[in-house]
Amino acid sequence: MKNTSALADWTPEEIALGKRWVETWQLAAADLERIRRKEIRELDTYQTLLLLFGSRDYSLPPYAPEPWSGLVEQQGWFKKAAERE
């Protein structure tokens, strides 16, 4: 089986248009990433949770986040593991 390019049957004009299309998206990539990051920064976490899971009071248990993240306990486990080595 002969390896042929997927563009073998494209005309020079189609290839030029394809290259232009790629260049356009490459130029837009930085702006699109900037917009995506801005939208993420501006998200209202509580509004997002409301839309996803319905109306709940996320400041009260059982829906409220825990007051700790577990990092202190994780560091303790790391210390114990390091002492064994």
C-alpha positions as CSV (number, residue, x, y, z in Angstrom):
1,M,0.0,0.0,0.0
2,K,1.4,3.4,-1.1
3,N,1.4,6.2,1.5
4,T,-0.3,9.2,-0.1
5,S,-1.0,12.6,1.3
6,A,-4.5,13.3,2.4
7,L,-4.1,16.5,0.3
8,A,-3.1,14.7,-2.9
9,D,-6.4,15.5,-4.6
10,W,-6.5,19.2,-3.4
11,T,-6.0,21.9,-5.9
12,P,-3.3,24.6,-5.2
13,E,-6.1,27.0,-4.4
14,E,-7.6,24.6,-1.9
15,I,-4.2,24.1,-0.3
16,A,-3.7,27.9,-0.1
17,L,-7.2,28.3,1.5
18,G,-6.4,25.5,4.0
19,K,-3.1,27.2,5.0
20,R,-4.9,30.5,5.4
21,W,-7.6,28.7,7.6
22,V,-4.8,27.3,9.8
23,E,-3.0,30.6,10.1
24,T,-6.3,32.3,11.0
25,W,-6.9,29.9,13.9
26,Q,-3.3,30.2,15.0
27,L,-3.7,34.0,15.2
28,A,-7.0,33.6,17.1
29,A,-5.6,31.1,19.6
30,A,-4.1,33.7,21.9
31,D,-7.3,35.8,21.9
32,L,-9.4,32.8,22.5
33,E,-7.2,31.6,25.4
34,R,-7.4,35.1,26.9
35,I,-11.2,35.1,26.7
36,R,-11.4,31.6,28.2
37,R,-9.2,32.6,31.1
38,K,-11.2,35.8,31.7
39,E,-14.5,33.8,31.7
40,I,-13.1,31.3,34.2
41,R,-11.9,34.1,36.5
42,E,-15.2,35.7,36.4
43,L,-17.3,32.6,37.1
44,D,-19.5,32.8,40.2
45,T,-18.9,29.5,41.9
46,Y,-22.1,29.6,43.9
47,Q,-24.2,30.4,40.8
48,T,-22.5,27.6,38.9
49,L,-23.3,25.1,41.6
50,L,-26.9,26.4,41.7
51,L,-27.2,25.8,38.0
52,L,-25.6,22.3,38.2
53,F,-27.2,21.0,41.3
54,G,-30.2,23.1,42.1
55,S,-31.0,25.3,45.0
56,R,-29.1,24.5,48.2
57,D,-27.5,26.5,51.0
58,Y,-23.8,25.7,50.3
59,S,-22.8,27.6,53.5
60,L,-24.4,25.0,55.7
61,P,-23.6,21.3,56.2
62,P,-23.8,18.9,54.6
63,Y,-23.1,21.0,51.5
64,A,-20.6,23.5,53.0
65,P,-16.9,22.8,52.3
66,E,-14.9,21.4,55.1
67,P,-12.8,23.9,57.1
68,W,-9.6,22.0,56.3
69,S,-8.2,20.6,53.1
70,G,-6.4,17.6,54.5
71,L,-3.0,19.0,53.6
72,V,-1.7,18.9,57.2
73,E,-2.6,15.2,57.4
74,Q,-1.0,14.6,54.0
75,Q,2.3,16.3,55.2
76,G,2.2,14.0,58.3
77,W,2.0,10.9,56.0
78,F,4.8,12.2,53.9
79,K,7.0,12.7,57.0
80,K,6.3,9.2,58.2
81,A,7.1,7.7,54.8
82,A,10.3,9.7,54.6
83,E,11.4,8.4,58.1
84,R,11.0,4.8,56.9
85,E,13.4,5.2,54.1
